[in-house]
Amino acid sequence: MPEVRLVGAAGEQIGVVRIEDALRMAQEQDLDLVEVAPTSKPPVAKLMDFGKFKYEAAQKVREARKNQVNTILKTVRFGLKIDAHDYGTKRGQIERFLKAGDKVKVIVVFRGREQSRPEMGIKLLQKLAEEVAELGAVESNPSIDGRNMVMVIGPLKNKADAKAEAKKAAEKAAPVAARPDQPNESDAVAAE
């Protein structure tokens, strides 16, 4: 006669019982008999509401998908003869991307005879890597790709941490301006 190790609805161990008895118990409690470990000897079955179980499993999957964060590869292009102000602007962009948890692909474009001077591109990329070292680390060293030199910088913080930190900063700044229990400047002016 086939038997199963039965687990109750609350997770309590009922013991080894015949399948017919387990089915009867499930019917009496208006629950389903679900096999949870078919390979064990004897197989393990649990009394549960299978519809509710499927719904909760789907909710967990949906929640995990909602919390999943994708790291994006952002691209920033430089010319070899970049002006100091333009360089500062591009570096600021790169810093913003790294703070947000995104990887940055930095490309130095060589024009005309500049291709014969790859060491200048390496020098520019190394200078940039040193300046953003507190936010990101070089993942792939400068390499020549046709008329371009490419380097990838990865963030030190992952995307989820960066997002959580930005949310905390926003929450910290918002309540100060909107606290009803604290008088603000407009209240002081109205009182005078």
C-alpha positions in Angstrom: 0.0 0.0 0.0 1.5 3.4 -1.1 2.3 5.8 1.8 3.5 9.4 2.0 5.1 11.5 4.7 2.5 14.1 5.5 3.1 17.7 6.5 0.1 19.7 7.8 -1.1 23.1 6.6 0.8 25.0 9.4 4.0 23.0 8.6 3.6 20.5 11.4 4.8 16.9 10.8 1.9 14.5 10.8 3.9 11.4 10.0 3.8 8.5 7.4 0.2 7.8 6.4 -1.5 6.0 3.5 -2.4 8.1 0.5 -6.1 7.4 0.9 -6.0 8.8 4.5 -4.0 11.8 3.4 -6.6 12.6 0.7 -9.4 12.2 3.1 -7.7 14.6 5.6 -7.2 17.1 2.8 -10.9 16.8 1.8 -12.0 17.2 5.4 -10.0 20.4 5.8 -11.0 21.7 2.4 -7.3 21.8 1.3 -5.3 20.2 -1.5 -2.7 17.4 -1.1 0.4 18.5 -2.9 3.5 16.4 -3.4 6.5 18.5 -2.4 9.4 16.0 -2.5 8.6 13.1 -4.9 12.1 11.6 -4.9 12.4 11.0 -1.1 11.4 7.6 0.4 8.5 7.8 1.2 7.5 10.9 -0.9 6.6 14.0 1.1 3.1 15.6 0.6 1.7 18.7 2.2 -1.8 19.8 3.0 -2.2 23.3 1.5 -4.5 25.6 -0.6 -2.8 25.2 -3.9 -4.4 28.2 -5.6 -3.1 30.5 -2.7 0.3 28.8 -3.0 0.5 29.5 -6.8 -0.6 33.1 -6.2 2.0 33.8 -3.5 4.8 32.2 -5.7 3.8 34.5 -8.6 3.8 37.5 -6.2 7.4 36.6 -5.1 8.5 36.4 -8.7 6.9 39.7 -9.6 8.5 41.4 -6.6 11.9 40.0 -7.5 11.5 41.3 -11.0 10.5 44.8 -9.7 13.6 45.0 -7.5 15.9 43.8 -10.3 18.1 46.6 -11.6 19.9 46.6 -14.9 23.3 48.2 -15.3 23.5 50.3 -18.4 26.6 50.9 -20.5 26.8 54.6 -21.2 29.1 56.0 -23.9 31.1 59.2 -23.8 33.2 60.3 -26.7 36.3 62.5 -26.6 38.4 64.1 -29.3 42.2 63.9 -28.8 42.5 67.8 -28.9 39.6 68.4 -26.4 39.4 71.8 -24.7 39.9 71.9 -20.9 36.3 73.1 -20.3 34.8 70.4 -22.6 37.0 67.8 -20.8 35.6 68.9 -17.5 32.0 68.7 -18.7 32.6 65.2 -20.1 34.3 64.1 -16.8 31.2 65.5 -14.9 29.0 63.3 -17.1 31.1 60.3 -16.4 31.0 61.0 -12.7 27.2 61.3 -12.7 26.9 58.0 -14.6 29.2 56.2 -12.2 27.3 57.6 -9.2 24.1 56.3 -10.7 25.7 52.8 -10.8 26.2 52.6 -14.6 29.2 51.5 -16.5 30.9 54.0 -18.9 32.5 53.3 -22.2 35.0 56.1 -22.9 36.0 56.5 -26.5 38.8 58.7 -27.8 38.3 59.4 -31.5 41.4 59.8 -33.6 41.2 62.1 -36.7 43.7 62.2 -39.6 47.3 61.9 -38.5 46.3 61.6 -34.8 46.2 57.9 -35.4 49.9 57.7 -35.5 50.0 59.0 -31.9 48.1 56.4 -29.8 50.2 57.2 -26.7 48.4 60.6 -26.4 45.0 58.8 -26.3 46.4 56.4 -23.6 47.6 59.4 -21.6 44.2 61.1 -21.8 42.3 58.0 -20.7 44.7 57.3 -17.8 44.3 60.9 -16.6 40.5 60.5 -16.7 40.7 57.1 -14.9 42.8 58.7 -12.1 40.3 61.6 -11.7 37.3 59.3 -11.3 39.0 56.6 -9.3 36.9 57.3 -6.2 33.7 56.5 -8.1 34.8 53.8 -10.5 37.5 51.4 -11.6 38.9 50.6 -15.0 37.3 47.3 -16.2 39.0 47.1 -19.6 42.3 48.9 -20.3 42.5 51.3 -23.3 42.5 49.3 -26.6 42.6 50.5 -30.1 39.5 49.7 -32.2 39.9 51.1 -35.7 40.1 54.9 -35.5 39.0 54.9 -31.8 40.6 54.0 -28.5 38.1 52.4 -26.0 38.2 52.0 -22.2 35.4 50.8 -19.9 35.1 52.1 -16.4 32.8 50.3 -14.0 31.2 51.8 -10.9 32.4 50.9 -7.4 28.8 50.9 -6.2 26.3 48.6 -7.9 23.1 50.0 -9.4 20.8 48.9 -6.6 23.0 50.5 -3.9 23.2 53.8 -5.9 19.5 53.8 -6.4 18.8 53.2 -2.6 21.3 56.0 -1.7 19.7 58.5 -4.0 16.3 57.6 -2.6 17.6 58.2 1.0 19.1 61.5 0.0 15.7 62.6 -1.5 13.8 61.5 1.5 16.2 63.3 3.8 15.8 66.6 1.8 12.0 66.5 1.3 10.8 66.3 4.9 12.7 69.3 6.1 10.7 71.5 3.7 7.3 70.0 4.4 7.1 69.4 8.1 3.8 70.7 9.4 4.9 70.7 13.1 7.8 73.1 12.4 7.1 76.8 11.7 8.7 77.9 8.5 9.6 81.4 7.3 6.2 82.2 5.7 4.6 81.5 9.2 7.0 83.9 10.8 6.2 86.7 8.3 2.4 86.1 8.8 2.7 86.4 12.6 4.4 89.9 12.4 
